[in-house]
């Protein structure tokens, strides 16, 4: 896959905090349209030379030196801009990933380098992601880091796991992180999960989660839309092959302490109301 820059537009969320799909169009890696709100590098399996060439086009973004916001051994995966603190200035969400090779995986997991016969090794990056929220400095150019999270999207334990990162956006002050769980072999279960964070006096609070889980063999499906601000959850059950809406019920959430960006662990493992313990 050749590395490309993608340009997208944030779409409004509906009242039930349902996830939305951001349309993207490809533009040449040699040009970056001015004023674009969302730049992404095609993730995962490019050659390093092509990857680095594409990254060089977004060293600076909205007046920020993006390279200063990520560790030197990380590659830039995606940049999203939007006002997250209400000061009418563009803040950044920078998603980066440690370059391969990574340290030797724990015992019982696959190596990051797969060798097939005598062919050259095919490198696959199983590392987790670092998410960085940055804002323009009040006293000069460039940006300062507001918050970071290195546990929300952890390293993959095995190459059978698909990349969990599925995109990001900022809309109306809300940071949206999209995740997915899918295994090529080893499990019929699959899930997409969208996390929403909004700034309050303590940090960036988790205000909503949309989750769709299904079994690929049977089609059995459960959708949950959790709104932590209203304390309500919409649950829909049915089958992926059925037409129309499944069985829907609304429920009240039990009182819990708020969760915050940088403190909640892996996003796909974060317990949701109704999870079987």
N, C-alpha and C positions, 0 to 999 in steps of 0.2 A: 504494500500500500504506500502510495506517495504521500508525503506530508502536505497538507493543505491548510489554509486559513479558512475558517468558516465564519460567516456573519449571520447573526440571528436577532430576533426581536422578542422581548419579553411580552407575554400575553397575560391578560387579567385572569385572576383566579375566580372561581365561582364561590357562592356563599358557603358551600359545604366543604371548602378547601380541597376540591378535587384537583388532581394533578392535571397539567396541561402539557401538550407537546409543542416545543418551540420549533417552528420551521427554520431550516437552515439552507443556505445556498452556497455553493462552492465558489471561491474566487481564487485567482492564481496566487501561489505562494510568494510571488515577487511583488505583489501590491497589497496594501492595506487601506481600505476605504476610510477616509477621514470621518470622524464622528460616529463610527460604529460602536454599538453598545456591548458587543460580545465577540470575542475572538477565541477560537479553539484550535488546537493542533490535533489532527487525527491521531488517536492514541494507540499505543501498544506495540506495533511491530514494524516500524519503518527502519530503514538503515540509519545508522547514527549520523552519517554525513548529511543526508537529506533532512533529518530531524533538526540538526543544529542550524542548517541554512534557513529553515523556516522560522526557527526561534529568533534568529538575528533580526527579523523584521519587526519584532515587538519588544525591543529593549526598553523603549519608552512608550508609556500609555497614559494618556490623560495628564501629562506633566510629571508622571512618576517614573523613576528608573526601576523597572520591574526586576532587573537583575539583583538589585540591592535587597529585594524582599524575599529572596529564596536562597537557601544554602548553595554553596558552590558545586556540590556533588549532586544537585537535583536538576532535573529538566523541567521546563515550563510545559504544562499540559493545557491550561485554559486560563483566560482572564475574563472577568465579568465586571462591568461597572454599573454604578447606580448610587443614589443618595440613601445611605442607611441610617443617618443620624439627624436628618432634618435641617441641615445647614445650607441646602441648595448647592452643594458641591459634590462632584462625582467621587465616590469612594470605590475601592477595588476589592474584589475577591479573587485572589490568585491561587490557582491549584497547581501544585508541582509534585513531581514524583522522583524519588531517588533513582539515579541512573543505574543500569545493570553493569557489571554483575553485582548482585547483592551478596551479603554474607551467606555461608552455607545454611540451607533451610534446616529446621529441626528434624530429628530422626523421624522417619515415617512419612515424610513429605517428599515430593519430587524435586529434583534439581532444577534450577532456573535454565540451565542449558540442556537442550535435548539434542542428542546425536542420533542420526539415522544412518546406519551402515558407515560407509567411508565418506559420506557427503560432509561438507563443512557444517559446523555446529550452527543451529538456528537459535538465535537468542530471543528469549521471551521475558519481558520484564514483569515479575510477580510482586514487585515492591508496592508498599502502601503509598498513600498520598498525604501531602501536607497542604492544609488549607490556611491561607493567610488573609485576614481582613486588614486593609490599610486605608488611611485617609490622608488628604492633603495637609501638609504642615500649616499651622497658623502663622508661623514666623518666617516663611520663606518657601522656596521651591521644593519639589520632591515630596515624598510621602513618609508617614510613620506607621509602624505596625501597631494595630489596636488589639488583635487577638489572633491566636494560631491554634490549630487542632491537627494532631498527627495520629489520632486514634479512630476518627470517624470512619475512615476508609483504610483498614489495615492491609498488610501484605496478604496475598493469596497463599493458602497452605499447599495448594496443588495446582498444576497447570490445567486440570479438568474444570476448575472454577473459572468462569468468565470474569472479565474485569468488572468490578462492582461499581465503578464510577460511570454514571450515565448522563452527566450534564449538570449545569448550574445556571442560575439567573438571579437577577435582583429586580423586584417589582414592588412599587409603592412602599419602599423601605424594608421589604421582607427579603431575606436571603433564602433562596430555594436550592436545595441539594437533592439531586435525583440519583437513586441507587438501584441496583438490580442484583438478584441472586439467580444464577443459572449454572448448572453443571452439565458438561457434555456427556459425562458418564458418572454413575454412582448415586444419582438421586433423580426421582421424577418430580420433586418439588421445585417450583420456581416462584419468584416474587419480584415485584417492582415496589419501590418505597420512595416517597417524596417527603423530605423534611423541610420545615419552614421555621426560620428564626427571625425574631424582631428584637431590636435593642430596647432595653429598659435600664433602670438605674444600676443593675448589677452586671450586665453583660448582654449577650445575645441569647435571648430565651427561646426555647423550643415552644412554638405556639400551635403547631399542627403537624399531623402526619397522615399521609394517604398511603395505604398499603393494599396491594392486590396480590393474593397468593392463589396458586392453582397447582393441581396435579396434572402433569403432562400426559399421563396414561389414561386417566379417567375423565379429565376435564373439570373435576370438582373445584369450585372457586369460592373464595371469600374476599370481599372488599371491605376495608375499614377506613373511615374518614374521621380522624380524631381532632377535635377542636379543644385545646387546653384552655383557651380564653373563656369560652362559653361553658366548658365542662360537660360537653355532650359528644356522643359518638354515633355515627351512622354505620350500620353493618348490613351488608347485602350478601346473601348466599345463593348459590345456584350452580349452573354448569356453563362452562365456556361455550359449549355448542348450542345452548338455548338462545332463542331470540327474545328480545325484550328484557325487562328488568326482572331480577330475581326476587327472592323474599327479603324485604327490608324491615329493619327494626331500629329504633332509636333508644339510646340508653344514657343514663347519667354516669359521669366518671366519679370514682371514689377520690376523696381529697388526697393529693400527693404534693410533694415539694417540686417546684419547677426545675426542669433540666436546662442546662446551658451549653452553648457551643464551647468545645474544649474540655468538657467535664463529663460527657455522657457515654464515652466509650464508642465501640463500633456501632454505626448507625443501623446496620441490618440486624444486629443482636439486641438493640434497645427494646426492652419489654413494652408491649402495647397492651392496653386493656383487652381482655378476652384471650390472651395467650394461655396455652396449657402449660402449667408449671411442671 
